[in-house]
Amino acid sequence: MSKIKRTDHRRRRFIQGAVAGAAITAFAPSRFAIGGTAKVKVGILLPYSGTYAFLGEKITAAMKFAIAQAGGKLGGRDIEFVQLDSEAKPPKATENTNKLITGENVDFLVGPVHSGVAMAMAKIAREENVITIVPNAGANQLTGPLCAPNIFRTSFSNWQPSFPSGKVVYDDGHRNVVTMAWNYGAGKQALGGFSQGFEDAGGKIVKQILTPFPKVEFQAYLTEIAALKPDAVFVFYAGGGAIKFVKDYAASGLKDKIPLYSSGFLTEGTLKAQGAAAEGIKTTLHYSETLDNPANRIFRPAFEKATGKSADVFAVQGYDTGLLLLQAMNAVKGDTGAQKEIITAMENAVIDSPRGKWTFSAAHNPIQDFYLRQVVDGQNKVLGIAHKALSDLAKGCRMG
């Protein structure tokens, strides 16, 4: 289906619904006419099974929570959510994306978590010209070579959270650092961000260690780090890998000898399982549970009460996705066919987020603050802002 045909179809569906609503009573207010249209279809491609299921569930719950708080409608129209399990499997990404875009004819596409799924999804979304919001996947390419007017990201690029850590580590007096991550796209891009920040400040990377994904056997690498005797270690691990690495690092005796740093995913949602082993670790991230701002003070207890889920960075990214949809659809009074105006509204959006207010870059990636956090008494305590209003480099992005 061509880009023009898809846009025209959505506009016809909106207008036909509005006409039907208006026919009931010629004297009804315009808002009633909008309310009588077909539902806005929001396709969601997130993991609901496997390792990343809790991320998919949390992002979805937070997005719906944001919309429910605002009355449960988008631009005055009811919503139909079409959820599909991505399984975080790139080989299934093309089929699943097509199910939502051409099979369900969704008005908006939201997802995914996994960067490999995201790159396949983005290519189809670009071709089909469906407005797409990425609430997690950090692949640099999404706001680089794969950027497009209809693709927005409400999370981060893999480069962003790690880049500020470079200066943090240097300012802490460390000059020779070992870096370590899983040997896959997100890991290598995260290490690239840190290395750039650290080397720009004057530091030296002694060695980069890449470990097989998703294996969590770290002892041989920890022995190597002990022999290299760097000033500090910077790593990228998340989820179960982060829990295992932090525990192994402490058990090896390195914790008290060589300071450990990371982007915030090492200690995000993992602190309870890591226990005392995580105490003292410094990370940089665009959110912390201890952020003291009005939006966060309201969001955390309300979200946790409504959903029974903890409020973390993944919930915030889902919540902000809902806020973005609300702003865009309110701007066009529910007309999903007004794609140009929706995109303009998104580009100009100011999101009053629990992470702090943020806006979009020209590549449609958040320009946002990154906080320096340290684990103190089982919480990610905010020490300050590591980098104010950091924008993604967006290398290779050509809008048009």
C-alpha positions in Angstrom: 0.0 0.0 0.0 1.5 3.4 -1.0 2.2 6.1 1.5 -0.5 8.3 -0.1 -3.1 5.6 0.0 -2.5 4.8 3.6 -2.8 8.4 4.7 -5.9 8.9 2.5 -7.5 5.8 4.0 -7.1 7.0 7.5 -8.5 10.4 6.6 -11.5 8.8 4.9 -12.1 6.6 8.0 -12.0 9.6 10.2 -14.3 11.7 8.0 -16.8 8.9 7.4 -17.1 8.3 11.1 -17.5 12.0 11.8 -20.2 12.3 9.1 -22.0 9.3 10.6 -21.9 10.9 14.0 -23.1 14.2 12.7 -26.0 12.5 11.0 -27.4 11.5 14.4 -28.0 15.1 15.2 -27.1 18.1 13.1 -27.0 20.2 16.2 -24.5 18.1 18.3 -21.3 19.9 19.2 -18.2 19.1 17.1 -16.7 17.1 20.0 -19.5 14.6 19.7 -18.9 14.2 16.0 -15.3 13.4 16.8 -16.3 11.0 19.5 -18.5 9.2 16.9 -15.6 8.2 14.6 -13.9 4.9 14.4 -11.5 4.1 17.2 -7.8 5.1 16.9 -5.8 2.0 16.4 -2.5 1.8 18.3 -0.4 -1.2 17.4 2.0 -2.3 20.1 5.0 -4.6 19.2 6.6 -5.4 22.5 7.9 -8.6 24.3 5.3 -10.3 26.4 7.2 -13.5 26.8 10.8 -14.5 27.4 13.6 -12.5 29.1 12.2 -9.1 28.3 8.6 -9.7 29.1 8.6 -7.6 32.2 9.8 -4.6 30.1 7.1 -5.0 27.5 4.4 -5.3 30.2 5.7 -2.3 32.1 6.0 -0.1 29.1 2.5 -1.0 28.0 1.0 -0.5 31.4 2.6 2.9 31.8 1.5 4.1 28.3 -2.1 3.1 29.0 -1.9 4.7 32.4 -0.9 8.1 31.0 -3.8 8.0 28.5 -6.2 6.8 31.2 -5.2 9.7 33.5 -6.2 12.1 30.7 -9.6 10.6 30.2 -8.9 7.5 28.1 -9.2 9.0 24.7 -6.9 10.4 22.0 -8.0 13.7 20.5 -11.6 12.9 21.8 -11.6 9.4 20.1 -11.8 6.0 21.7 -8.8 3.8 21.4 -8.2 0.2 20.3 -4.9 -1.2 21.4 -3.6 -4.1 19.2 -0.9 -5.9 21.1 1.5 -8.4 19.5 4.3 -10.3 21.3 7.6 -9.5 19.6 9.3 -12.2 21.6 12.4 -10.0 21.3 13.2 -12.1 18.2 14.6 -10.1 15.2 13.8 -13.0 12.7 10.1 -12.5 13.4 10.2 -8.7 13.3 9.2 -8.2 9.7 6.2 -10.6 9.9 5.0 -9.1 13.1 5.4 -5.5 11.9 3.5 -6.3 8.7 0.7 -7.9 10.8 0.1 -4.6 12.5 0.7 -2.2 9.6 -0.9 -4.0 6.7 -3.0 -6.6 8.5 -4.5 -4.4 11.2 -4.0 -1.0 9.5 -3.0 0.7 12.7 -2.8 4.4 13.0 0.2 4.4 15.2 2.9 1.8 15.9 4.6 1.6 19.3 7.7 -0.6 20.0 9.9 -2.4 20.5 12.4 -3.2 23.3 15.0 -5.2 21.3 17.2 -3.1 19.0 17.4 -5.9 16.3 13.6 -6.0 16.2 13.6 -2.2 16.0 15.8 -1.9 13.0 13.6 -4.3 11.0 10.5 -2.6 12.2 11.8 0.9 11.3 12.6 -0.1 7.7 8.9 -1.2 7.2 7.5 1.8 9.0 9.6 4.2 6.8 8.3 2.5 3.7 4.7 2.4 4.8 4.8 5.9 6.3 3.2 4.9 9.7 3.9 7.1 12.6 6.1 5.0 14.9 7.2 5.6 18.5 10.1 3.6 20.0 9.7 3.4 23.8 12.9 1.6 24.5 15.2 0.1 21.8 18.4 2.1 21.9 20.0 1.2 18.5 22.0 4.3 17.4 20.8 3.7 13.8 17.2 4.6 14.6 18.1 8.2 15.0 21.0 7.8 12.6 20.8 6.2 9.1 17.3 4.8 9.7 15.8 8.1 10.9 12.6 9.3 9.2 10.0 12.0 9.6 7.5 9.5 10.9 9.8 7.7 13.5 10.2 9.1 17.0 12.0 7.7 20.0 11.0 8.4 23.6 13.9 6.6 25.3 17.6 7.0 24.4 20.2 6.1 21.9 22.7 3.5 23.2 25.4 6.2 23.0 23.6 8.6 25.2 23.6 7.0 28.7 27.3 5.9 28.6 28.8 9.1 27.1 28.5 11.2 30.3 30.1 8.4 32.3 33.4 9.1 30.5 33.8 12.5 32.1 32.5 11.3 35.5 35.2 8.6 35.6 37.9 11.0 34.5 36.8 13.6 37.0 37.0 11.0 39.8 40.7 10.8 39.1 40.9 7.6 37.0 43.1 7.6 33.9 43.4 4.0 32.8 40.2 2.0 32.4 39.1 -1.5 31.2 35.7 -1.6 29.5 33.5 -4.7 29.3 30.1 -5.7 27.8 28.2 -8.3 26.0 29.3 -8.8 22.4 26.3 -7.5 20.6 25.1 -4.2 19.2 23.8 -2.5 22.3 26.9 -3.5 24.3 29.4 -2.2 21.7 27.5 1.0 21.1 27.4 1.6 24.9 31.1 1.1 25.2 31.6 3.4 22.2 29.8 6.2 24.0 31.8 5.8 27.2 35.1 5.6 25.4 34.4 8.8 23.5 33.6 10.7 26.6 36.6 9.3 28.6 39.1 9.7 25.8 37.9 13.2 25.0 38.6 14.1 28.6 42.1 12.7 28.4 41.7 9.1 29.6 43.0 5.8 28.1 41.2 2.6 27.5 43.6 -0.2 28.6 41.5 -3.0 27.1 38.0 -3.6 25.8 36.6 -7.0 26.7 33.5 -8.4 24.9 31.8 -11.4 26.4 29.4 -13.8 24.6 25.7 -12.7 24.7 23.7 -13.7 26.7 26.2 -15.9 28.8 26.9 -14.8 32.3 30.1 -16.6 33.1 32.5 -13.8 34.1 35.2 -15.3 36.3 37.9 -15.6 33.6 37.4 -12.0 32.6 37.5 -10.8 36.2 40.8 -12.6 36.7 42.1 -10.8 33.6 41.0 -7.4 35.0 42.7 -8.2 38.3 46.0 -8.8 36.4 45.6 -5.6 34.3 45.1 -3.5 37.4 43.2 -0.6 35.8 42.2 2.5 37.8 38.5 1.7 37.2 36.2 -0.6 35.2 33.2 0.5 33.0 30.7 -2.2 31.9 27.4 -2.6 30.1 25.1 -5.3 31.4 21.4 -5.4 32.1 18.8 -7.6 33.7 20.0 -11.1 34.8 23.5 -10.4 33.4 23.8 -7.2 35.5 22.8 -9.1 38.7 25.3 -11.9 38.1 28.1 -9.5 37.1 27.8 -7.2 40.1 27.7 -10.2 42.5 30.7 -11.8 40.8 32.6 -8.6 40.8 32.2 -8.2 44.6 32.8 -11.9 45.3 36.1 -11.7 43.3 37.5 -9.1 45.7 37.6 -6.4 43.0 34.8 -4.2 44.4 37.1 -2.8 47.2 40.1 -2.4 44.9 38.9 -1.2 41.5 35.8 1.1 41.3 33.0 -0.1 39.1 31.0 2.3 36.8 28.3 1.8 34.2 25.3 3.3 32.4 22.3 3.1 34.7 21.0 -0.2 33.3 23.4 -2.1 35.5 21.5 -1.1 38.7 18.0 -0.3 37.2 15.5 -2.8 38.4 18.2 -5.1 39.8 19.2 -3.6 43.1 17.1 -5.9 45.3 18.7 -9.0 43.8 22.2 -7.5 43.8 22.0 -6.5 47.5 25.1 -5.2 49.2 27.3 -6.1 46.2 25.9 -3.0 44.4 26.6 -0.5 47.1 28.7 2.4 45.9 28.4 1.8 42.2 28.1 5.0 40.1 26.0 5.1 37.0 24.6 7.6 34.6 21.0 7.5 33.3 18.1 9.7 32.3 16.0 8.7 35.3 16.3 7.7 39.0 13.6 6.7 41.5 14.9 9.4 43.8 14.5 12.3 41.4 12.8 15.1 43.3 10.5 16.9 40.8 6.8 17.5 40.8 6.1 15.0 37.9 8.0 12.2 39.6 6.5 12.8 43.0 3.0 12.4 41.4 3.8 9.6 39.0 5.5 7.1 41.2 2.8 6.4 43.8 0.0 6.8 41.3 1.4 4.4 38.8 2.4 1.8 41.4 -1.1 2.0 43.0 -2.9 1.7 39.6 -0.8 -1.1 38.2 1.0 -2.9 41.1 4.2 -2.4 39.1 7.4 -0.6 40.2 8.1 2.7 38.6 11.5 2.6 36.9 13.1 4.0 33.7 11.1 1.6 31.5 7.8 2.7 33.0 8.8 6.3 32.5 9.6 5.7 28.9 6.1 4.1 28.4 4.4 6.9 30.3 6.1 9.5 28.1 5.0 7.6 25.0 1.4 8.0 26.2 2.0 11.7 26.9 3.4 12.2 23.3 0.4 10.5 21.7 -2.0 12.7 23.8 -0.3 15.9 22.8 -0.2 15.0 19.1 -3.8 13.8 18.8 -5.1 16.7 20.8 -3.3 19.1 18.4 -5.3 17.7 15.4 -8.5 17.1 17.3 -8.4 13.3 16.6 -7.8 13.5 12.9 -5.4 10.6 12.3 -5.3 11.5 8.6 -3.6 14.8 9.4 -0.2 13.1 9.4 1.9 16.2 8.6 0.3 18.1 11.5 0.7 15.2 13.9 4.4 15.0 13.1 4.8 18.7 13.6 3.0 18.5 16.9 5.3 15.7 18.0 8.4 17.6 16.9 7.3 20.6 18.9 6.2 18.6 22.0 7.5 19.4 25.4 7.2 16.4 27.7 6.8 17.1 31.4 8.2 13.8 32.4 9.1 12.2 35.7 12.7 12.2 34.3 12.5 16.0 33.9 11.2 18.1 31.0 12.5 17.1 27.6 12.1 17.8 23.9 13.0 16.2 20.6 16.1 16.7 18.5 16.0 17.2 14.8 16.5 13.4 14.5 13.5 12.8 16.8 15.5 11.5 19.8 15.1 13.0 23.3 17.2 15.9 24.3 17.4 15.1 28.0 19.4 15.4 31.2 21.5 12.5 32.3 22.0 12.1 36.1 24.9 10.9 38.1 23.6 8.2 40.5 25.2 6.2 43.2 23.8 3.1 45.0 23.3 4.1 48.6 21.3 1.9 51.0 19.7 0.0 48.1 18.6 3.0 46.1 20.0 4.9 43.1 20.7 8.2 44.8 21.0 11.2 42.5 24.3 13.0 43.1 23.8 15.6 40.4 23.4 16.1 36.6 26.2 14.4 34.7 25.2 16.1 31.4 22.6 18.7 30.8 20.3 18.5 27.8 22.3 15.8 26.0 21.3 15.2 22.4 22.1 12.1 20.3 24.9 12.5 17.7 22.5 11.2 15.1 25.3 10.2 12.7 24.0 9.5 9.2 20.5 10.9 9.8 19.1 12.5 6.7 15.5 13.6 7.1 13.3 13.9 4.1 
